[in-house]
Amino acid sequence: MPVRAVAKRVGLSPKRLRPLVDALRGKNVQESLQALRFVPGPAAVRIAKVLRSASANAENNLQLNSARLKVVRAYVDGGPMLKRFRAKARGRVGPILRRSSHITVEVDEEQ
């Protein structure tokens, strides 16, 4: 039975998070955390936090073996956007969209 963890309203755009999440899918949890340690930037930190949370949920709630956990599903959805406007030339306006994300990670034991 897959165990999941969700981080909502993460202040990074889905476009920055998706490549990292796609690289984790199907890998062992320990391998994934090790790989994320060497990726620069705040995106890897946020994804690693959700991955550790999913692993802890599996260990504590279902007593699964943490060494045998595997990332079954991992995806990033768009969250709410902060919408503002900035003045442009000739009396026009340009939109400012501050995007946020929801990160979901599901782990399960390997058979």
Residue frames as a rotation matrix with the C-alpha (Angstrom) as fourth column:
MET 1
0.581 0.814 0.000 0.00
0.814 -0.581 0.000 0.00
0.000 0.000 -1.000 0.00
PRO 2
-0.210 -0.713 0.669 1.61
0.653 -0.611 -0.446 3.28
0.727 0.343 0.594 -1.08
VAL 3
0.273 0.167 -0.948 2.22
0.865 -0.474 0.165 5.94
-0.422 -0.864 -0.274 1.54
ARG 4
0.130 -0.175 0.976 2.22
0.775 -0.596 -0.210 9.57
0.619 0.783 0.058 0.52
ALA 5
-0.124 -0.194 -0.973 3.35
0.731 -0.681 0.043 12.99
-0.671 -0.706 0.226 1.64
VAL 6
0.332 0.329 0.884 2.26
0.846 -0.518 -0.125 16.33
0.417 0.789 -0.451 0.17
ALA 7
-0.517 -0.430 -0.740 3.82
0.639 -0.769 0.000 19.78
-0.569 -0.473 0.673 0.45
LYS 8
0.358 0.755 0.550 1.37
0.932 -0.320 -0.168 22.49
0.050 0.573 -0.818 -0.53
ARG 9
0.981 0.161 0.105 1.95
0.171 -0.981 -0.088 26.08
0.089 0.104 -0.991 -1.58
VAL 10
0.185 -0.980 -0.078 5.70
0.779 0.098 0.619 25.68
-0.599 -0.175 0.781 -2.08
GLY 11
0.620 0.138 -0.772 7.00
-0.055 -0.974 -0.219 29.03
-0.782 0.178 -0.597 -3.29
LEU 12
-0.611 -0.776 -0.155 8.71
-0.275 0.025 0.961 27.68
-0.742 0.630 -0.229 -6.41
SER 13
0.062 0.664 -0.745 7.24
-0.971 -0.131 -0.198 27.32
-0.229 0.736 0.637 -9.87
PRO 14
0.687 0.272 0.674 6.28
-0.195 0.962 -0.190 23.85
-0.700 -0.001 0.714 -11.13
LYS 15
0.914 -0.355 -0.197 8.57
-0.189 0.057 -0.980 24.34
0.359 0.933 -0.015 -14.12
ARG 16
0.038 -0.951 0.308 11.62
-0.870 -0.183 -0.458 24.38
0.492 -0.251 -0.834 -11.80
LEU 17
-0.099 -0.023 0.995 10.50
-0.844 0.532 -0.072 21.39
-0.527 -0.847 -0.072 -9.74
ARG 18
0.790 0.613 -0.008 9.30
-0.527 0.672 -0.521 18.94
-0.314 0.416 0.854 -12.41
PRO 19
0.407 -0.664 -0.627 12.70
-0.542 0.377 -0.751 17.92
0.735 0.646 -0.206 -13.87
LEU 20
-0.597 -0.654 0.464 13.96
-0.750 0.250 -0.613 16.91
0.285 -0.714 -0.639 -10.42
VAL 21
-0.027 0.684 0.729 10.81
-0.741 0.476 -0.474 15.00
-0.671 -0.553 0.494 -9.54
ASP 22
0.794 0.315 -0.521 10.87
-0.604 0.515 -0.609 13.17
0.076 0.797 0.599 -12.87
ALA 23
-0.067 -0.921 -0.385 14.41
-0.642 0.335 -0.690 11.99
0.764 0.201 -0.613 -12.14
LEU 24
-0.616 -0.185 0.766 13.35
-0.778 0.297 -0.554 10.43
-0.125 -0.937 -0.327 -8.80
ARG 25
0.381 0.923 0.045 10.42
-0.904 0.382 -0.190 8.37
-0.193 0.032 0.981 -10.03
GLY 26
0.847 0.063 -0.527 11.04
-0.247 0.925 -0.288 4.62
0.470 0.374 0.800 -9.72
LYS 27
-0.150 -0.985 -0.084 14.26
-0.230 0.117 -0.966 4.91
0.962 -0.126 -0.244 -7.68
ASN 28
0.010 -0.004 -1.000 15.07
0.871 0.492 0.007 3.75
0.492 -0.871 0.009 -4.18
VAL 29
0.908 0.409 0.091 14.38
0.305 -0.795 0.524 6.39
0.286 -0.448 -0.847 -1.49
GLN 30
0.547 -0.771 -0.328 17.95
0.353 -0.143 0.925 6.32
-0.759 -0.621 0.194 -0.14
GLU 31
-0.315 -0.634 0.706 19.38
0.916 -0.009 0.401 6.71
-0.248 0.773 0.584 -3.67
SER 32
0.309 0.548 0.777 17.02
0.729 -0.661 0.177 9.59
0.611 0.512 -0.604 -4.37
LEU 33
0.970 0.033 -0.242 17.95
0.203 -0.660 0.723 11.45
-0.136 -0.751 -0.647 -1.18
GLN 34
0.137 -0.990 -0.018 21.64
0.557 0.062 0.828 10.94
-0.819 -0.123 0.560 -1.94
ALA 35
-0.274 -0.195 0.942 21.20
0.951 -0.201 0.235 12.31
0.144 0.960 0.240 -5.47
LEU 36
0.642 0.623 0.446 19.26
0.548 -0.780 0.301 15.35
0.536 0.051 -0.843 -4.22
ARG 37
0.644 -0.457 -0.613 22.07
0.512 -0.338 0.790 16.27
-0.568 -0.823 0.016 -1.82
PHE 38
-0.394 -0.918 0.050 24.30
0.592 -0.212 0.777 17.19
-0.703 0.335 0.627 -4.77
VAL 39
-0.047 0.448 0.893 21.75
0.905 -0.360 0.229 19.23
0.423 0.818 -0.389 -6.72
PRO 40
-0.908 -0.332 -0.253 22.19
0.412 -0.814 -0.409 22.97
-0.071 -0.476 0.877 -6.11
GLY 41
-0.697 0.620 0.360 19.30
-0.299 -0.708 0.640 25.29
0.652 0.338 0.679 -5.39
PRO 42
-0.650 0.484 0.586 16.21
-0.709 -0.107 -0.697 25.39
-0.275 -0.869 0.413 -3.21
ALA 43
0.218 0.786 -0.579 14.17
-0.899 0.393 0.195 23.00
0.380 0.478 0.792 -5.37
ALA 44
-0.174 -0.371 -0.912 16.19
-0.071 0.929 -0.364 19.96
0.982 0.001 -0.188 -4.27
VAL 45
-0.963 -0.189 0.190 15.84
-0.181 -0.067 -0.981 20.94
0.198 -0.980 0.030 -0.61
ARG 46
-0.295 0.937 0.186 12.04
-0.926 -0.232 -0.296 21.14
-0.234 -0.260 0.937 -0.81
ILE 47
0.355 0.415 -0.838 11.70
-0.679 0.730 0.074 17.85
0.642 0.543 0.541 -2.70
ALA 48
-0.527 -0.624 -0.577 14.05
-0.003 0.680 -0.733 16.06
0.850 -0.385 -0.360 -0.28
LYS 49
-0.843 0.261 0.470 11.96
-0.531 -0.265 -0.805 17.29
-0.085 -0.928 0.362 2.64
VAL 50
0.205 0.970 -0.133 8.78
-0.978 0.196 -0.077 15.80
-0.049 0.146 0.988 1.13
LEU 51
0.199 -0.212 -0.957 10.60
-0.396 0.876 -0.276 12.55
0.896 0.434 0.090 0.31
ARG 52
-0.847 -0.524 -0.083 11.87
-0.100 0.312 -0.945 12.22
0.521 -0.792 -0.317 3.89
SER 53
-0.508 0.747 0.429 8.34
-0.817 -0.259 -0.516 12.89
-0.274 -0.613 0.741 5.16
ALA 54
0.427 0.666 -0.611 6.86
-0.826 0.563 0.036 10.14
0.368 0.490 0.791 2.97
SER 55
-0.204 -0.606 -0.769 9.56
-0.117 0.795 -0.596 7.74
0.972 -0.032 -0.233 4.16
ALA 56
-0.944 -0.126 0.306 8.88
-0.300 -0.069 -0.952 8.59
0.141 -0.990 0.028 7.81
ASN 57
-0.061 0.991 0.119 5.14
-0.989 -0.044 -0.140 8.13
-0.134 -0.126 0.983 7.27
ALA 58
0.376 0.162 -0.913 5.77
-0.518 0.853 -0.062 4.66
0.768 0.496 0.404 5.83
GLU 59
-0.589 -0.690 -0.421 8.05
0.012 0.514 -0.858 3.69
0.808 -0.510 -0.294 8.72
ASN 60
-0.952 0.117 0.283 5.91
-0.304 -0.248 -0.920 5.01
-0.037 -0.962 0.271 11.56
ASN 61
-0.164 0.986 0.022 2.38
-0.946 -0.151 -0.288 4.41
-0.280 -0.068 0.958 10.31
LEU 62
0.745 0.493 -0.449 2.71
-0.633 0.734 -0.244 1.09
0.210 0.466 0.860 8.45
GLN 63
0.448 -0.663 0.601 5.99
-0.426 0.433 0.795 -0.25
-0.786 -0.611 -0.088 9.92
LEU 64
0.984 -0.169 0.052 7.57
0.118 0.404 -0.907 -0.63
0.132 0.899 0.418 6.47
ASN 65
0.338 -0.938 -0.077 11.30
0.764 0.226 0.604 -1.22
-0.550 -0.262 0.793 6.10
SER 66
0.692 -0.040 -0.721 12.97
-0.198 -0.971 -0.136 2.10
-0.695 0.237 -0.679 5.18
ALA 67
-0.388 -0.921 -0.042 15.82
-0.353 0.106 0.930 0.37
-0.852 0.375 -0.366 3.31
ARG 68
-0.676 0.173 0.716 13.38
0.601 0.691 0.401 -1.25
-0.426 0.701 -0.572 0.87
LEU 69
0.278 0.838 -0.469 11.25
0.333 -0.542 -0.771 1.83
-0.901 0.058 -0.430 0.10
LYS 70
-0.666 -0.378 0.643 10.91
0.715 -0.078 0.695 2.93
-0.213 0.922 0.323 -3.51
VAL 71
-0.600 0.455 -0.657 9.39
-0.364 -0.888 -0.283 6.08
-0.712 0.070 0.698 -5.06
VAL 72
-0.361 0.566 0.741 6.23
0.717 0.676 -0.168 4.81
-0.596 0.471 -0.650 -6.77
ARG 73
0.375 0.500 0.781 4.67
0.841 -0.538 -0.059 8.11
0.391 0.678 -0.622 -7.83
ALA 74
-0.270 -0.408 -0.872 5.99
0.652 -0.744 0.146 11.65
-0.708 -0.529 0.467 -7.67
TYR 75
-0.096 0.279 0.956 4.45
0.899 -0.388 0.204 14.67
0.428 0.879 -0.213 -9.32
VAL 76
-0.782 -0.166 -0.601 4.17
0.405 -0.868 -0.288 18.44
-0.474 -0.469 0.746 -9.09
ASP 77
0.110 0.864 0.491 0.95
0.976 -0.186 0.109 20.36
0.186 0.467 -0.864 -9.59
GLY 78
-0.574 -0.245 0.782 0.49
0.255 -0.960 -0.114 24.09
0.779 0.134 0.613 -9.88
GLY 79
-0.388 0.408 -0.826 -0.65
0.896 -0.043 -0.442 25.91
-0.216 -0.912 -0.349 -6.77
PRO 80
0.696 0.694 -0.185 -2.25
0.649 -0.718 -0.252 29.31
-0.307 0.055 -0.950 -6.33
MET 81
-0.185 -0.734 0.654 -0.69
0.886 -0.413 -0.213 32.24
0.426 0.540 0.726 -8.17
LEU 82
0.034 0.092 -0.995 -0.01
0.589 -0.806 -0.054 35.66
-0.807 -0.585 -0.082 -6.73
LYS 83
0.090 0.098 0.991 -1.11
0.971 -0.228 -0.066 38.10
0.219 0.969 -0.116 -9.43
ARG 84
0.142 -0.124 -0.982 0.21
0.389 -0.906 0.170 41.65
-0.910 -0.406 -0.081 -9.60
PHE 85
0.746 0.084 0.661 0.72
0.656 -0.265 -0.707 44.26
0.116 0.961 -0.252 -12.31
ARG 86
-0.140 -0.853 -0.503 3.77
0.655 -0.461 0.599 46.33
-0.743 -0.245 0.623 -13.19
ALA 87
0.660 0.352 -0.663 3.71
-0.141 -0.809 -0.570 49.62
-0.738 0.470 -0.485 -15.08
LYS 88
-0.014 -0.622 0.783 5.10
0.866 0.384 0.320 49.43
-0.500 0.683 0.533 -18.61
ALA 89
-0.883 -0.416 -0.216 5.84
0.238 -0.795 0.557 51.96
-0.404 0.441 0.802 -21.32
ARG 90
-0.862 0.501 0.082 3.14
-0.199 -0.482 0.853 54.14
0.467 0.719 0.515 -22.90
GLY 91
-0.374 0.756 0.538 0.62
-0.927 -0.330 -0.179 53.69
0.042 -0.565 0.824 -20.10
ARG 92
0.284 0.462 -0.840 0.34
-0.454 0.836 0.306 49.93
0.844 0.295 0.448 -20.39
VAL 93
0.312 -0.174 0.934 0.64
-0.904 0.248 0.348 47.25
-0.293 -0.953 -0.080 -17.72
GLY 94
-0.177 -0.404 -0.898 2.44
-0.565 0.789 -0.244 43.94
0.806 0.464 -0.367 -17.62
PRO 95
0.815 0.577 0.047 1.38
-0.376 0.465 0.801 41.02
0.441 -0.671 0.597 -15.43
ILE 96
-0.480 -0.848 0.224 3.55
-0.779 0.295 -0.554 39.55
0.404 -0.440 -0.802 -12.68
LEU 97
0.672 0.671 -0.314 2.63
-0.475 0.716 0.512 35.94
0.568 -0.195 0.799 -11.84
ARG 98
-0.403 -0.747 0.529 4.31
-0.907 0.248 -0.340 34.47
0.123 -0.617 -0.777 -8.75
ARG 99
0.285 0.539 -0.793 3.68
-0.504 0.788 0.355 30.76
0.815 0.298 0.496 -9.19
SER 100
-0.241 -0.315 0.918 3.55
-0.929 0.347 -0.124 28.19
-0.280 -0.883 -0.377 -6.40
SER 101
-0.329 -0.022 -0.944 3.41
-0.561 0.809 0.177 24.38
0.760 0.588 -0.278 -6.41
HIS 102
0.552 0.391 0.737 2.05
-0.790 0.529 0.311 21.32
-0.269 -0.753 0.601 -4.67
ILE 103
-0.386 -0.754 -0.531 4.60
-0.807 0.555 -0.203 18.47
0.448 0.350 -0.823 -4.43
THR 104
0.641 0.610 0.466 3.29
-0.744 0.643 0.181 14.90
-0.190 -0.463 0.866 -3.95
VAL 105
-0.432 -0.791 -0.433 5.48
-0.789 0.564 -0.243 11.85
0.437 0.237 -0.868 -3.34
GLU 106
0.735 0.618 0.279 4.25
-0.678 0.677 0.286 8.25
-0.012 -0.399 0.917 -2.85
VAL 107
-0.435 -0.891 -0.132 6.53
-0.861 0.454 -0.228 5.49
0.263 0.015 -0.965 -1.62
ASP 108
0.781 0.614 0.116 6.04
-0.624 0.752 0.212 1.75
0.043 -0.238 0.970 -1.23
GLU 109
0.124 -0.736 0.666 8.11
-0.488 0.539 0.687 -1.32
-0.864 -0.410 -0.292 -0.39
GLU 110
-0.238 -0.294 -0.926 9.86
-0.953 0.253 0.165 -3.16
0.185 0.922 -0.340 -3.21
GLN 111
0.775 0.561 0.291 8.66
-0.597 0.800 0.049 -6.73
-0.205 -0.212 0.955 -3.76
